[in-house]
Amino acid sequence: MAATGTKAAAAKTSKSAATAKPAGAKSAGKAKPAGFSREQDLDAYREMLLIRRFEEKAGQMYGMGLIGGFCHLYIGQEAVVVGMQMASRAGDQMITGYRDHGHMLATGMSANGIMAELTGRRGGYSRGKGGSMHMFSAEKHFYGGHGIVGAQVSLGTGLAFANRYRGNDNVSLTYFGDGAANQGQVYESFNMAALWKLPVIYVIENNRYAMGTAVTRASAQTDFSKRGLSFNIPGEQVDGMDIREVYAAAQRAMEWCRSGKGPYILEMQTYRYRGHSMSDPAKYRTKDEVQKMRTEHDPIEQVRERLLKDWKVAEDELKKIDASVRDIVAESAEFATNDPEPDPSELWTDILK
């Protein structure tokens, strides 16, 4: 639940969270990653911008009453999943919690199908029955989308066990947040993964506030990269607002897992600009803090500046990318608004007896 109290208390909490882990902190003991090529920066820009515009449209449609239930936006955290996905291989699996639209888009799932599921239409990935938190795509190796805090960690560990059992070279990318990091099943999963040397990367998306409480108030150990030490699982902190840092860390973790050494933890120090969900006014932090992050650490703007200054990409070319992304999002909104609702008989499908 969102923290409550006076404005002074909220400001104090916000300050403690903001200073606990400075944005832009580099991975301890790691060399600065090599810069992206022009093509990598363009790809990263396009993919992150698609997530940003999609989430903005989803927020707008939620406000219009076209999307019901819960809706957790990924705005501000785009570099984490895009950077990880850029370093992955075909066959690697992904599983996450309920802030999941960006993860789906990063795997290549259709914007039309995602948005249609948000509006409860038959063209959605779960045929309109799952909504924001419950979408899956076996084709893209995306296994949810889970509404229970921390539940995906044990499932992601199971995916890694399947990889080990089958003797393939795939890695399970298991995402969860700073709030879920305190769940008991997380540590049971750590223990099993370490014992059996399972190929799983635990990606802790530390956006500093969980559901609305600063990590400094809710976690005794705020360095989440150390959470696996008692299980001999290595970990590192990563600037999750810099896609180059994410990509480089992902490559190191992938190499560790694929070489049979077992699990790896990546704490992505990131930041969400919106509240925990669309119903959260986020009064536990100041507007100045959010604006400072947007101005100084925005993951998309960092890439945009490199494209303009380092690669001499014309402003018009970036405008064309933005226009093409907006077209994709607009089409998804149109599809999700006009696609028929599921037939009532759909209620009786996908039921285990």
KOLSE-181620 format. One record per residue (C-alpha): x, y, z; residue in three letters. Coordinates in steps of 0.25 Angstrom, whole numbers, plus 5000, padded with zeros to 4 digits. Each point is the difference from the previous one (the first is absolute). Layout:
N
XYZala ...
END
This chain:
353
500050005000met 500550144998ala 500650075012ala 499250105007thr 500350125009gly 500350154999thr 500750064989lys 501350025008ala 500049855003ala 499849974985ala 501150094996ala 501049945011lys 499649864995thr 500250044985ser 501450075004lys 500549875007ser 499649914988ala 500650104990ala 501350005007thr 500149855004ala 500549964986lys 500450124991pro 499549984986ala 501249984990gly 500849915010ala 500949914993lys 500249855002ser 501149995011ala 501349954994gly 499549994986lys 500650074988ala 499250114993lys 499349924989pro 500350034985ala 499150104993gly 498949954991phe 500150014985ser 499150094993arg 499149894996glu 499949955015gln 499650145005asp 499050014989leu 499449875003asp 500050035015ala 499450144998tyr 498849934991arg 499749895010glu 500050095013met 499250114993leu 499049894996leu 499849965014ile 499950155005arg 499050034990arg 499249885002phe 500050025015glu 499550144998glu 498949964991lys 499649895010ala 500050105011gly 499150094992gln 499049894996met 500049965015tyr 499650145003gly 498949994990met 499449885006gly 500449914988leu 500949925009ile 499549955013gly 500649935012gly 501550025004phe 501050074990cys 501550015004his 500850084991leu 501549994996tyr 500350144997ile 501450035004gly 500549865001gln 500149974985glu 501549984999ala 500049885009val 499249904992val 500450064987val 501549985004gly 499849865005met 499249964988gln 501150064991met 501049905007ala 499149884999ser 500049894990arg 498849934993ala 499449905010gly 500350075013asp 498850025008gln 499450125007met 499150015012ile 499650125009thr 498950065009gly 498950094997tyr 500850124994arg 500149924987asp 499650074988his 501450054997gly 500549865001his 499049944990met 500350114990leu 501549975002ala 499849854996thr 499350054987gly 498649975005met 498950074992ser 499650145005ala 498649974994asn 499949875009gly 500550075012ile 499150125000met 498849914996ala 500349925012glu 500050125009leu 498650044995thr 499549865001gly 499849974985arg 500049864993arg 501350044992gly 500850015013gly 501149915004tyr 499149935010ser 498850024992arg 499550115009gly 500049925012lys 501350035007gly 500150154999gly 501350085004ser 500649905009met 499849874993his 500549994986met 500949894994phe 500749974987ser 500649864998ala 500550044986glu 500850125006lys 500449925012his 499350105009phe 499349935013tyr 499350125006gly 499550095006gly 499749965015his 499250075010gly 500549935013ile 501250085005val 501349914998gly 499249884995ala 500850014986gln 501349985007val 499749855003ser 499449984986leu 501250074994gly 500949905008thr 499249894994gly 500250044986leu 501550005003ala 499849865006phe 499349964987ala 501250054992asn 501049935008arg 499249874999tyr 499950014985arg 501550034999gly 499750124991asn 500850145000asp 498850095004asn 500050095012val 498850045008ser 499850155002leu 499250025013thr 499650145003tyr 499550055014phe 500050135008gly 500650055012asp 498749985008gly 499949854995ala 501549985004ala 499649985015asn 499049894997gln 500449865006gly 499849924987gln 501150094993val 501049945010tyr 499549864998glu 500250024985ser 501450055003phe 500449885008asn 499549904989met 500650084989ala 501450005007ala 499949855004leu 499749964986trp 500850114992lys 498850044992leu 500150104989pro 499250115005val 500250155001ile 499350075011tyr 499750144995val 499650085012ile 499450134995glu 500250095011asn 499150124998asn 500250055014arg 498650005005tyr 499449864998ala 498550035002met 500250135007gly 501049985011thr 501550044998ala 501049895000val 500750075012thr 498749975008arg 499749874996ala 501349924997ser 501149985011ala 501049974988gln 499850104989thr 501149954992asp 499249904992phe 501249944993ser 500449945013lys 498749935002arg 500649874995gly 501350005008leu 499649895010ser 499749914988phe 501350034993asn 499350074989ile 500850124994pro 499350134997gly 500350144996glu 499350145000gln 499750064986val 499650144996asp 498649954994gly 499850144994met 501249984990asp 499749894990ile 501549984997arg 500249975015glu 498849904999val 500549944988tyr 501449985005ala 499649945013ala 499049914993ala 501149944991gln 500949975012arg 498849935007ala 499649924988met 501449954998glu 500049965015trp 498749924998cys 500349944987arg 501449955005ser 499349915010gly 500350095013lys 498650015004gly 499150135004pro 500450144999tyr 499450135006ile 499950134994leu 499550125008glu 499550104990met 499950145007gln 498950064992thr 498850095002tyr 498550014997arg 499550134997tyr 498549975002arg 499449945013gly 500049855003his 498749994992ser 499150094994met 499250025013ser 501250045007asp 500350155002pro 501449985004ala 499950105012lys 501249935007tyr 501050074991arg 500250154995thr 499750054986lys 501450065000asp 500649865002glu 499249944988val 500450124992gln 501549995003lys 500049864996met 499350034987arg 500950124997thr 501349935003glu 499949854999his 498949974990asp 500449884992pro 499450044987ile 500650145000glu 501449945003gln 499949924987val 499450124992arg 501150095004glu 501049904996arg 499349984986leu 500050154998leu 501450045005lys 500849874998asp 499449944988trp 499550134993lys 498649944998val 499150114994ala 498950045009glu 499049974989asp 500549855000glu 499650005015leu 498750064997lys 499749904990lys 500349895010ile 499150075010asp 498950014989ala 500149854997ser 499949965014val 498850095003arg 499349934987asp 500249875007ile 499550045013val 498850074993ala 499749884992glu 500049915013ser 499150105007ala 499050004988glu 500049855000phe 499849985015ala 498950104999thr 499249934989asn 500449855001asp 498849925005pro 499949965014glu 500149855003pro 498849914998asp 499449965014pro 500449854996ser 501550045002glu 499750005015leu 500149854999trp 501249984992thr 501449985006asp 499549945013ile 500749885006leu 499149895005lys 
END
